[in-house]
């Protein structure tokens, strides 16, 4: 049986696509082995969001070549799409496929075995207008299933290379999304995370159909789906219609990841982002009205070219005022090939790092404040795995619908199911919980205490 090994760099979409590529190999009777083992084929799914992403991708490619010089080395993903020549120049690379035509990978491998000539199969992504169907009926991780609903982005923010790596907005056929969602629920998944490169833009390239319609249809047509999470949505895509659907829904969770990037209108303009702070704030207020207890997480870029202390403080104060529940904070890093990398007034690294630390401190404080609201409440949790730090303790880790990470005593057979847990000690990054058995209408606390 031929073997294949995978290494995925970067975002959730890449991880989803690696699972999809694995399905293709599985159908052809391949056995999946660990990336550190000797394998017949190595697939490296690359990231190019920063220059460091490129560098890490090159290191992993070289590692695979050293591991087994006789193996077929295939490189795919975003870095492969934007810089195929750079990758082809690495000795030992045999096949380069970008962010399309991955369904042809096995054909390319056969062709390579016959001809022993390196294959560069990267085409012009900007010409592509069709969503590439890649099915994932089940995941290696058995608790939360991702479901990719769209590809590409039309925004061209000045710091971002992704439209060049992924092409323009292409939405997946709604019937395919629903079919795939049902398949995942039938495979035992209680929660589905809708994902994509620009997830909230779903349907922008379609006539008379949009994200709000998809959310409604998933709830109406997928039997047994308990939780629906949107991996990320831009403020500009949170339309009144989307808010209405969220308000009426019984399965859309109380957690939204809404990238802010900056809380200063002047910085947003330089970033070419499509909203003002007034609009963003108004959307947050509306959402919190329809979903009390909503957790809003966000991404922030600190030290964008020209960012003054005043502009940074606008971001800081906006985040504090609107009580975000957790932030992913990134110091701005120049991405070769983007307009922002060529801008004047690049911010000094020391200043960037000092601002990053201030925001991370704020994020930790807000996360603690957010979780403390739920102390002594009973919430629904999906146990995911044994607590890594003390696997012998019988403690499991899982997430509530509003994305609180809870550690509590549980059993192996609860993994992937929805259980009720009382938060006995709120905290960050972990909350401590007690498993609650549901007996009729009463919640009975088990005697198992951490």
N, C-alpha and C positions, 0 to 999 in steps of 0.2 A: 504494500500500500504506500503510495507516494505521500510525503509529508509536506506541510506548509506551516510557516511561522509568521506571526504578525507583530508589528510594532506600530502603535498609533501615537502621534504627537498632536497636541492642540485640542480643539474644542469638542463639544458633545456631538456635533454633526459628523466629525471625522470618526468618532467612536461608533456612531450608528452605521456609517458607511463601511467600516471595517467588518462589522457584524454581517452586513449585507454581502460583502465580497466573500466572507467565510462561507455563507450559504451556497454560493456558486461552486466553491471548491468541494464542499461537503457532498453536493449532488454528483460530483465527479469522483467520489470515493477517496478523497484525500483525508489524511488524518492530521488533526491540528496539534502541533507541538509547541512547547515553550520557546520563546525567541532566543533564549540562551542555549538551546540545544542545537545539535547538528540537524539541519533540515534540507530537503531537496529544493524547496522554494522559500524565499523570504519576501514578504510584502511590507514595505515601509510606507505608511500613510503619513505624509508630511504636512507641516504647518508653515505658514509664511507671514503670520500676522505681525511679527517683529523681525528685525535682523537676527536676533537671537534664535528665533524659530528656525530660520534657514540654517544657522550654524549647528544647532542641535540635530536637525534633520541629517546634515552631512555626516555628523559623528556617528549616528545610528547606522547609516548606510555603510560606512567603513567598517563598523563593528560586525555587520552581517557578512561582508566580504571576507573579513579575517576568519570568522567562525567556520565558514565552509566555502573555500574559493571555487569549488565545483558547482555550487548551488546556482539556481536561476534567481537573480536579484531583480525584483520589480519595485519601482518607486512610483507612488501615486500621490494624489492630494494637491494641496494649494501651492506648495513650493515647486512641485513638479509642473504645475500648470504655468506658473509665472517664469520659471527659469530652467526649462528642460535642458538647454545646452550646458549649463553649469553642472547639472546632475549627470548628463551623458559623459562629461569630462572626468568623472570620478572613476578610476580604474576598477573594473569588476561589475559595474552596473550594466544590466542586460536589456531591461525594458523600462521605458518611462511612459506612464499614462497620466493625464492630468486629472481634471475633476469631471470628465465625461468619458463615455465609452468604457467604463469599467467592466461592463458585462462581457467585453471582448478579451479580458485578461487571459483566460484559459487558452483562447485561440492564439494569442500572441506567444504564450509559453510554448505551445506545440510548434509554432512557426520558428521560434528561436531554437528549439531543440533540433529541428531539421537543418536550419540554415546557419546556425551559430553566428549570426550577425546581429549586433545591437539594434533594438527597435525603438525609435522615437515616435510615439503615437499621439503626441500632443497637438491638438488642433486649435483654431481660433475660437475661444470660448464666447467672445462677444457676438458671434454669429448664431449662437445656439438659442433657440426659442422654445425648446421642448424639454419638459421635466423628465429626467432619466429615472425610470422605474427600477428601484432596487428593493426587494422584499426582505423583511426580517420577521419571520413568524415567531421567533423566540430569541431571548438574549442569554448570554453567559451569566449575567446578573439576573437573579430570578425575582426581584421585587418590584422594580419600576421599569416600565417599558417606554422607550422613546419611540416616537412616530414622526418621521420627517414629512412635513407637508409642503415645503417649498424650497426653492434653490435660488441663489443669486440675490443681488441688491442693486437698486437704482440710485442710491443716495450720493455716492461719491463724496463722503466727508473728507476733509483735507488731510486727515491723519491716517487714512485707511487704504490699504492695498486690496481689500477683499473683492470689490467688484471686478478687478482685473484677474483675480484668481478663480472667481466663481461665476462671472458673467452677470447678466441682467435677471431681474425677477422672473421666475417661472413657477407657477403653482401646480401642485399635484392634483390630478383629477379627483373631485370630491368622492366619487363612488369608490375609487381605489383607497382613499383615506379611510372611509367607513368600513370597507371590506377588511383592510389590514387591522383596524381597531378591533373589529369583532374577533378576528383571528387571535389577537393578543389576549383579549379577555377570555376567549375559549381556552387559551393555553394557561390560564390561571392568574393573569395579571389583574390586580385591582385598580392600579393607577397607571394612567398613560400621560406621558409628557410630550406635548406637541412641540416639535423642534424644527429648526431651519436656519438659514443664514440670516434671514430677516423675517422671522416667523409671523410677526403681526401684519406684514405686508401681504399675507395670503389673499389671493383673489384680485389684487390690483391689476393683474393682466387678464382678468376674465370679465365677461359680460354678465351683469346681473347676478353675481355671486361674490361673497366676501367672507371674511373671517367670522363675523357675527352669524352668518348663515351656516357656516361649517360647524361652529360650536353648538348651535341649536340642533342641527341634523345629527351630530354625534350623540347628543344626549337622547334624542328621540329614537334613533335607529339602532344604537349599539346596546344589546341586551347584557346586563350584568356589570356595566362599567360603573365603578364606585367613585373614582376621583379623576378629574381632568385638570391638568396643570399646563399652563402656557410657559414655555421655557424662557421667553423674553419677548417684550412688546414695547415698541416705541410710544412715547406720549402722544405723538401725532396720529397714531393708529388706534388710540383708545377713543373711538367715536361714541356718540350718544347711543348708537345702536348696539355697540359692544357692551356698554355699561348696562343697558336694558337686559341683554341676554345674561350677563353675569348676575344681575339682580334676581332674575327669575330662576336661575339654574339651581339644581340640587347637587350637582357634582363638581362644578368649577370651584377650585379650592381658594381659601383666603390667603393667597400668596401670589404676588406679581413681581416679576423682575423687570423694572423699567429703567433702561440705561439713561443716566442724566448726563454723564461726561463732564459737564461743568454747570455751575449754578449762576453763571454770569452771562448776561445777554451779549456783552461785547466779545467774550471768548467764544460763545456759541456761534456768533457770526463768522469769526475767523475759522471755526471748525466746519462751517457750512452745515450746521445742524438745523432741523426744520421746525423749531418751536422757540417760544420765548419763555422766560421763567414764570410770567404771569399765567400763561396758558398751562404750563406744567403743573403749577400749584393748584389751579382750578380743577384740573383733571384728578389730582390726588384727593382733593376735598370731595369731589363727586363720588369717587370710588369708595372712600371711607364711609360715606353715607350709606351706600348700598351693601357694603361688606364690613360691618363693624368688626374690629379686631384684625383688619387686614394687615398682613406683613408686606411691606414694600422693600425689596432689596434693589441695589443699583450698582452700576459701574461708574467710577470717576477717574478721569485723567487729570493728574496734577502736574503743573508746570508746563502747560501747553505754551508754545512760543508767544512771548509778549505778556504772559500772565503776571499781573502786578499783585502786590500784597492785598490791595483793595479788592481786586477781582477774585482772588483766592478766598478772602473773607466773605464775599457775597455767596460763594459756593458753600462755605462752612456754615454760615447763618441760615441758608435755605434748608440745608440738610437737618440742622438742629430744629428749626421751626416745624418742619414737616415730619419729624420723628421717623425717619427711615429705620428699618429694623436691622439692616446689616449692609455694609458697603464692601465692594471689591475695589480697592484703591490701587491705581497704577501710576508710577511716575511716567511722564511722557517720554517715549523713546523714538528717536528719528527712524522712520521707515523709508529706506531708499526708494525713490520713485514716486513719493507722494508730495503734494504741494507744501505741506507743513514742514517737511524736512529741509525745504529750501527757504523757509521764512527767516527773516532777521529776528533779532531779540530772542535767541534761544536762551532758556532759563538755566542758570547755573545749577550744576548737579547737587551741591550742598543745600541750596535753597529748596530744590525739589524734594530732597530726602527729608528735610526738616518739615515741610508741608505735608508730605505723605504721613509722617509719624503723627502729626497733629490730627489728621483725618482718621487714622486708624484708631487713635485713642477715643475720638468721638464715636466712631463706629462701635467700639467695644462697649462704651457707656450706653449708647442707644440700644444695642442688642440686649444688654442686661435689663434695661428699663422695659423693653418690649416683653421679654420673657416673664418678668416679674408680675405682669398683669394676669398671668395664667396660673400663678401658684394656687394650689388647692383646687384647681378645676380638673374635670375629667375630659380628656381629649382623645380623639381617635388616632391611633398610631399604627403604621405598618412596620413591624420588626424586620430589619434587613439582614443583620449578621451579628455574630458574637462580638462583644466589646473587645477590640484588638488588644488593649493594654492588659486585660485580665481575662483571657479566654476561658480559664477554668472556673470562673466565678458564677457562670450561669446568667450573666448580665448580657442583655442584647441592646443593640442600638437601632433606633428607627426614627422616622420623621412624622410629625403631626401634619395635618392638612395645611397649617399656616407655617410650616417649615421650621418648627422648633425641633432640635435634635435631642432625643430623650434616651437615657440609659435606664433600663428597668429589668427586673428578673422575669425571664420568659422561658419558653421551651422551644426546641428546634422545630416542632410541628406548627408553631405560630408564625414562622417566617413567611412573609408574603401575604399574610391575612390581615384583616383590619381588627385590631383589639382596642379595648378602652383602657386608658391609663390615666391615673391621677398624678398630676405634677406635685410632688411633695417638696421639692426644693428647686426653685427656678435658678438659672445661672447661664453662663455663656463660656465656652461653646456648648456645654452640655447642661441639660436639665435632668434631675433625678426623678424617677417616677415609680409608681406602684401599679402592678397589673390589677385591673378591676374585672371581675367576672360579671357578665350581665345575666341576672336572674329575673325574668319577667321585667317589671318596670324598675326594680330596685337595683342599685349598683352596690355590690358587696365587695368590700376591700379584701383582697387575699392577705394572709398573714406574712407573705414574703416581703420583708422590708430590706432596703439596701443597707 
